[in-house]
């Protein structure tokens, strides 16, 4: 049996208790179950990590799942060391020896240097452990290793040489300090082995074990880590990618890795994956995603010049598809995430028939007239069921939410009952089943409660939890790079020379993307320099799933966005019959969709809401989302020519739609003044006060 259901990868720390806010050099745990990634866990100290691992192992065992837990510190020492310390070549005897001596407080205070001193004293001359925070403390431990002669015990294990690890297990201080990690980690593993029945690879047979502990080294997947890390904490990236890689391995390949060990590993241990780094890096790279978009996905039909808004939206809807991968996360991390799979109820809600009120339960309902029933001793409460059966013609005290006992299918309200002398009296009629809830009345087990593409809300999380689902598969957030172009732009607060303006678009677009549920990546401003813009677009394509630019989207001499997309052979200039907006440059750069927005902030915002927002939603896996508009009486007069759809900045007062005093595209104040847009259809229109117009609030777009 070589398949593991659950993979855990633990990045250990020998340091003091870490702060509540996640940071590097703490303990990070990556995990995957049934091949799907889960959100990494941050532990502030070793006690917290040990408790988390004990609980997780217990849960996995109870569910009948096999676990492979890989830790990033040495499981063994060079040949001969264990015998020198314990008199035995068995490395697990050394684990127990350390567990009996290492003390460690929740604050991270431990005696590892004292224990290392004790071990060094068992050698003639300098012992192998070296490195300490204070040069004149612990005299049995050298400050530097220059005085140590590794003649009786090698400095490195055979696997350290084979894998090219960065430090020795005898180094206790000065990064990297894997020696201290082992001294604080091996006692924990000794207890987990004893308490949870785990076996240790490669010291013990692993094929039939429920829980297998193994040594891992993140350096094996360094190329994948460098390719994926952007702003994420490096330790978090490493455990996440290692868990992903191990979970995605074919069971036969993983079994080969576990069996591929030399004789020295029986005493010195071995790093899982040594000699198979290429395969691990392949499996560690980003999750499988849908195929890239076609190079002609934005191409307009032959002969099209001006594109009506509805046709442009239909083309985007038909040509785009999700580009994001997926991962398994706990409910606590699912808010605002896009469901990648349908959520199916694991059990009914409610799971059993129960009472909807406080009162008295009995069987069969009650006909009209006065009723008297003897009261059965006991009661049923939520979480405390009645142990027994209520006899026919008897009643039982029941409280709201209590599971209905055998012999109860009807409940009479407490307010309608007189209780005296071990009996109850009330007046009928009362229908059978009154004041009760049937099992599955809300949701039946096996029923789909939420469908893929939905953005999880707080109410959704309550529903998911109620039907017994603890983790959901979600889409990775769509990463959208944002950059502004133009020599005329300067940052707010910087000196502005003649002809220069402050960059209003970038902060607006970044804020909009955040509110819409996407992950913005700020790539700053780019001058009107084609080479600089090309480099920035290359950076954007490496870091993001889609790109938003503002400015440079027309066909002028300084419209470099359009020019570069043409060079790439994937440029489409959509002259859309819309006001404000019109030119919208669409294309692909290194297979990443580019939305070239107008430089005018009013047009940039309108084009983002009307065109980019639903398109990005499709790329993110949300499906196509149309804003909900409302017909309201106009509080304005407006004459409109045919041929273009117009969007006016608007707000609602006293049930009527007002529009901003000026339609000028440079009037940014109108965007702030407005609460939404009034949409005027493509044809000619004379709007008079009181006429119905379609008002779309910003909230309907997701802002």
N, C-alpha and C positions, 0 to 999 in steps of 0.2 A: 504494500500500500504506500505509494509515493506521492499521492495528492494531498495538499494542505488546503483547508477551507479558508483559513485566516492567516495572514502574514502580519507580523509586527516587527518594526525596525526601531531600535532604541539608541538615540544619541545620548551617551552618558556624560555626566559632569561630576568632577571631584570638588567643585567650588562650594561656596557658602550659599545659603538660601537666596534664590533669585527674586527680583521684584514681581509684583502682580502683573505688570504689563509685560507681555512676551518680549524676550530679548535673546540674543545669542549667548552661548556659553552657559546654557541652562540644560534641562533635560527635555528632549523632544521625542515624541513617539509617533512614527508613521504607521499607518495600518491600511490593509485592504482585505476585503472579504468577498469570496467568490469572484475574484478578479476585478472588483470595483473599488476604487480608492475611497478612503474616508478622510475626513478632516484631521490633520495632525493634532496631537494633544500636547499641551505645554504643561510641564510639571515644574514647580518651583524648587523642589528639594528631593532628595533620595527617598525620604520616608513617604512622601506623596506618590512618587513613582512606584515604589514597591507595593503600596496599597492599591494603586490603580491596576498594576499588573496582576496582583492576586485576585482582585475582583474580576478582571477581564478573563483570566484563565478559568475561573470558576464558571462564569457565564458560558464561555465557549464549550467547556466540558459538559455542562448540563444540557447544552443544545446538541451535543454529539458532533461538534466540529473539531477538526484537527488544527493545531496551531504550530507555526514555525515562528519563533521569536529570536531575532538576530540582534546582537549587541555589538557596539563599536569599540570594544576594548579587548585586550588579549585574554584568552581563556587559560593559557598555560605559559610556562617559562621555558627557557632553553634546557636542553637535555641535561640531566644531572642535578638541576636546582631543587626539584621537589624532594629528592632523596636527601640532599644536604640539610633541608629544613625539617622534614618529617620522618626520615628514615624509610620512606616508601617512594617508589616511582609513580604511584597512582596520583595523577594531578587532582583528583577529586578529594583525596585525603588532605592536600594542601588547601583546597577551598574550605574544608571544614576547620582546618587549623586557623585560617584567617578569620573565619566567622566567629570563632571562639575568642578572638583577641581584638578585633577592630570594634571600636565604639564610635557612634556617629549620632549627633543630636539633630533635631529637626532644623536648627539654625545653621547646620553645616559644619559645626565644630567636631573634628574627629582626631584620632590618634595615629593616623597612618604613618607619620614620620617616626613615632615611637616604635611601631611594629616593624617598620623597615630597618630601624636601628638594631632591633633584636635580631632580625635575620642577617644583617651585615656582620654582627658579632660572631656568627657561626662560621665565618671564613677567616683564615689566617691572612693577615694583611688587610687591605681594603676590600670591603664587600662590594657587590655589583651595583647596589642602589646608589644613586647620586642625584643632586639637585635639591635645593631647599630655599625657602624665602629669606632666611636670615643666615648670613655666612658663619657666625660664631655659635649657632644653636646646633643641637643634635650632632655631637662630635663624631659619632660613628658613621655619619653620612657626609661624603665629600660634597663641597659646593659645586665643583666642576668635575667632569669625568676624566680629566687629563692625568690624574694620579692613579687611575684604576687600570690594572692589568687583567684583561679578560682571558686568563690562561687556563683556569680550572673550569670556568663556566663561560660559554660563548656569550657575546653581547646580544646577539640576535638569534631568533629562531629560524629554522629552515624556511618557514612560510614567509617571514619578514623579508628574507632575501628573494624569494620567488615572486612575491607581490610588489616588492619595492616600497614597503611602508616607510613612513617618514620619521619614526622614532623608535627607541628601544623600550621594552616593557620595564626596564630598570630606571628610566628617567622619571623623576618625581616632580620636577619643577622646570620652569621655562618651557614655553609652548614648543611642540605639542607634548602634553603630559599624560601619555597613555598609562604610564606606570602608576600614577595616582588614581586614574580611572579604574584600573584593575583592583587596586587595594580597597577601594570603596565599593566596587561593583560585585566582585566575586563573593563576598559575604551575603549580599542580597540574593545572588543566584543560588548559593548553597541553601538558603532558606526556601526559595521557590522550588528547588529540586526536591527538598524534603517534604514540604507542606503540600505541593500541588502534584507530586508524582511525575515531574518533568524529567526527561532524559537529556543528556548532554552529548552533542555531536562534536567531535568524532570519538569521544571516549566510550560511548555506550551505543548499543544497537538502536537505530532510529526508526526503522520501517513500520513497526506496529505501535509506536508511541503516540499518545494523544497530544502531548506537548513536547516539542523539541527545542532546546536552546542551542544557538549556534553563534559563532563569532563572525562579524562582517567588518569590512573596511570601506568607508565612503569613497576613498581615493580610487577605487575600481571604476566608479562611474563619473569621474571628474569631468570628462568631455560633455556628458549629458547635463551635469549641474551647471557648467558654464553656459551652455546653450539656453537653459531655461530660466536661470536666475535673472531677475530684473531688480525689483525693490524688495523682494521677499527675503526674510532672514535665511542666511545660508544653511544653518543647521536644519531649519524647517524644510528647505528644498531637498536636502540630502536624504532625510528620512522618508519624505514623500516619494521621491524618485526611486529609492531603493525598494520600498514596499511595492511600488508599481512594477518595478522590474521583476522582482521575485514572484509576484502574483501573476504576471503575464507569461512566465516561463511555461513551456510545455512540461507536464509532470515528468516525462522521460528525461528531459534536459536537466531538470532540478535534481532528479535522482542520480544522474551522472555526476553532477557537481558534488553531491553528498558522498558518493562512493569513490570519487577521484582524489584520494589522499594517500600520501606515502606512509611508510612505517613510522617515521618520526612524529607524525601527527597524533599517534596514540598517547604520547607523553606531552608534546609541546603544543597541541591543538593545531587548528588550521583555519584559515580565513575562507569562508564560503565564497565561491566564485573565482578563486585564484586560478588563472589560466583560461578563464572564460569571460574576460572583461569586455570583449567586443560584443558578445551576446547580451550581457547585462546592459551595456550602453544602448544597444538597439531597443531592448525592452523598456528602458527607462525613459526614452524620449517620449514626447507628448503623446497623449492618448490618441487612439485612432479617431480621426474626424472624418466628416463627409468629404468627398472629393472636392478639389478646388473649383472655383467658378470658371466657366468657359471664357475664353478670351473675347468672345463676341456677345457676352451676356447683356451688354448695354447697347448693342447695335440697333439702330432704328430701321424700320422697313424702308425699302427702296422708294425714293421719291418723296419722303416725308420732309417737310420743311419746318413748319410750326406744329408743335405737338400739344394737343389739348391736355389739360391736367388729368382728366380721367384716363386717357390713353397712356400717359406717362406712368401713372400709378399702376395700371393693369400690366404694363410691361415689367415694371419692377417686381410686382407680385408673382408674375409667371417665371421670371428669369433667375431669381435669387433663391437660395436655400441655406439651411444652417451650416455654419463653418466651425462651431465650437464643439469640443469634446465633452466628456461627462465624468463625474466622480460621485462616489457615495459619501454622503455627509450625515451627521446626526441632526435631529430636528433643530437643535439649538443653533445650528449654522445654516439653516435652510431658508430663513426669512429673506424674501426678496429675490430668491434664486429661481431659475426657470426649471421646472420639472422636465427631466429628460425621458422619463418613463411614466406610464400610468401608475397611480397608487391604488393598490388593491387591499381591501380590508382583510386583516388577518383574523379578526373575530367580529361578531355582531355588536352593534351598539343600539340598545343596551344588550349585554351578553346573556342575561336571563330576564324572564318576566319580573317586574318589580312594581312597587307601589308608588304612585305619583303624589300621595298625600300622607300626612299623619292620620291614623285612624285605626280601624279594626277590620281584619280580613277574615273571610269565610268563603264557602263554596256555593256556587249556583245562582247567585243573585237573590233578590227578595221580591215577593209579590206585594201588592198594595196592602196597607194596613200596618198595625203595630206588630213588632217583632221583638222577641226576647230570646237571647242565646247565652248559654253558659260560656264562660271565658276560660280558655286553656291557659295553663300556667306557662309563663315565659313571654318572649317577644322576639320580633325580628327587626334588626336595624341595618342601616347601610354598612356593609363590611362585616357584619356580625349576623350571619344567617341563623334561623331557628333550626335546631337540630331535632328533627322529628316530623310527625305528620299531625295535622289538625283534623280531629275527627269530624265526620259529617254532622252538621247542625251546631258545631261549636265555632267560636271566634277566637282570634289571636290578636294581641296588640302588635301593630306594625308601624314603622316610622318611614318617612319619605326616603325613597331610594333603596329600601330593603328588598332583597330577592324574595319572591313569593314562595313560601314553604309549600310542600305537598299538602293538598287539601284546601288551598286558598286560591281563588281566581277573581274575587270581588272584594272591594274595600269600601267601607262606609266612612265618611269624614268624621273626625273626632268631634267637630262642633255639632254634629247631628245625633250624638250618642249620649245616653245617660249610663254611666257605669257605677254599679252598686252591688255589693254582696256577691262578688264573683260572677256577675252577669252583666250583659249590656242590653239596652233597649233602644229601639229607633223605629222610625216609620218608613215603610216602603212606599212606592216601589223603587227598586234598584236593579238596573240591568246587569246581567252577568258580564263581568269584565270591567265594571265601573271603577274609575279612579286607579286604574292600573296601566302599565305600559307593557306591551308584548315584547318578547325578545326579537331584536332586529327591527324594531319599529322604525328606527332612524336609518340604520344601515345594516344590510345582511353581510355575513362573512362571505368573502369571495367577490363582493361587489366592487366595481371600479368607482372610487370616491372622487378622484381628481385625475384629469387627463394630462398627458404630456403637452408641454408648451405653456402651461399655466404658471404665472408668477406667484409663488407661495406667499400668502398673506398671514397675519396673526390668526385669523379665523380658520384658515386652511390648516395651520399647524395644530390647532386644537382638535380639528376633525381627524387628522392623521394620527395624533396621539391616542384619541379615543378608540380608534379601531385597532390599536396594538402595534402600529408601525413605528419603529424607533429611528430608522434611517431611510433616507430617500436618495434616489439617483437624480442629480441635477446637472444642468449644463454649466460648464465653466463660464464665468462672466465674459461677455464680449469686450475685448480690449480695443478701444478706439483712440488712435493717435490724433492729436489736434495741433495744427500749426498755422500760423499767420504768415502771409507773404507781403513784401512791399518795403521799399526804401523809406517811405513816408512814415512808417510806424515807429513809435518809441514806447517804452514801458511807462505806465502811470508812475509819476514821481520823478522821472528822469527829465532833464532839460529838453524842451521841444524847440527846435529851430524853425525858421521860416518854412512853411509848406509841410511841416510834420504834424502828425496827429497821434493821440494816444491809442494804443491797441485795445479796443473795446470788445472785439469779436472773440478773442481767445478765451478770456475769462467767462464770457457769456456761454460759449459753446461747451467749455469744460463743465460749467455748473449745470447746464441743461442735460448733458450726458449722465452726470451723477444722479440727477433727479429722475431720469428715465430708466435707471437701473443698469447702465453700462459702466465700464471701468475706463475712465479717461486717462490718457497718457499725454502729458504736456510736453510738446516738442519745441515750444518757444516760437520765436520769430525768425524768418529767413529773409535776407535782403533780396533785391532783384538781381540775383546772381544765379545763373542756371546751374553751374557746378555745385554751388552750396546747396541749392534746392535738391539736386539729384542725391547728394550725400544724405540730406535730411530725410528724403523719401525712402532711401535704403534703410536708414535707421528705423523709420516708422514701420516698414514692412517686416523687420526683424522682431519688433517688440509688440506689434498690434495685429488685430484681425481685420481692421478696417481703418481708413484714414479720412479725416475731414480737413480740408484746407479752406482758407478764406482769402479771396483775392487771386488775381492771375488766372481766372477761369475763362476769359474771353479770348479774342483772337488778335489782340494788339501786340506791339513790339515787346512790351514788358510782361505779357501774360505767360509766364514761364511754366505754370502748372499745365496749361493746355499743350504747350510746346513739348514738354517732356513726355506727357502721355501719348502724344502723337509719335514721338521717337520710339516709344516702347511698343507702338503698334496696337494700342488698346485704348484709344481716345475716341469718345463720342461727345460732341457738343450738342446737348439737348436745348434747342431754343423752344422753351415751353411758353405756351400762351397764358402767362400768369403775371400778375402785378401785385407786389413787387417781386423781382427775381429774374425772370427770363433766362439768361444764360446759366446753364448748370453743366459743368464738365464732369463726365463720368468715365471711369476707366479702371484698368487693373495695373497695379505696380507690384511686380514680383508676386503675382497671383492674389494680391490683397486689393479689395475694392476701394477706389478713391472717389470721394464726393467732393468735387471742386465747387465750393459755394461762392456766391458773389461777395465782394469785399464790403459792400454797404451793410452795416449791422442790421438794419430793418429787413432787407432782403435775405441776409444770411439766416436770421432767426425764422422767418416765414418759410424759406426753403427747407430748413432743418425740420421744422414741425410737419410740414406737408409731405415732403419727399424722403428726407433722410431718416426720420424717426421710424416710419413703418418698415423701411428697407433694413435698417439696423435691427429692428425687432425680428425680422425674418432670419437674418444672419445669426442672431443670438438664440434662435430656437423658440421664440415667443409666438411665432405665427404672425399673420398680417393683422394689424390692429387699426381699426378705423375709429376716429374720434366721434363721440356722441354730441351732436349739435341739437339746438333747440330753436324753434320758431318763436320769435318775439316781435312785438311791435317796434318799429323804428322810431327813434327820437331825432331823426335827421332827414335831410333831403339830399338826394344824390342822383345825378344823371350819369349813366355809364354807356359807353359805346360797345358794340358787339365785338367778339373776337378773342377777348381775354377774360380769364377768371380773376376776380380781384379779392384781395384780403385786406380788410380795413381794421386797424387797431380799435378795439371797442371795449366797452364795459357796460354793465347793467345797473340802472338806477330807476327805482320805482317801477320795476317790471318792464322797462323799455331799454332798447339797445342804443347807447350813445356811441359816437365815433369821435376819434381825435380830430382836433380842429384843422390840422394840416395833414395832407397825404404825402408830404415830402419824405423821400426815402432816407434823408439824412437826419430826420428828427428822432433821435434815439429816445428822447424823453417820452415819446408816445408809446414806446414799448413798456416803459415802467408805469405810465399812466393807465395802460390798458389792463383788462382782466381776461382778455381773449381776443378772438378775431370774428368779424362779420364776414361771411363768405357770400359774394355776389356771383351768380352763375355766369356762364360764358356769353350768353346773348345780351342784347341791349336791355337796359333797365332804367326806369325812372322811379326811384324810391321816394315816396312821400311819407311824412310823419304818420305813423299808425299802420303803414304797410308792414306785413310780416317779412322778416329777414332771418336768415340762419345765423345764430350766434354759437360759436364753439369756444367754450371757456378753456383757458390754459390747462386747467385740471383734467379736461377730457383728453388732452395730449399726454398727460402724465406729469405735468409740471406742478 
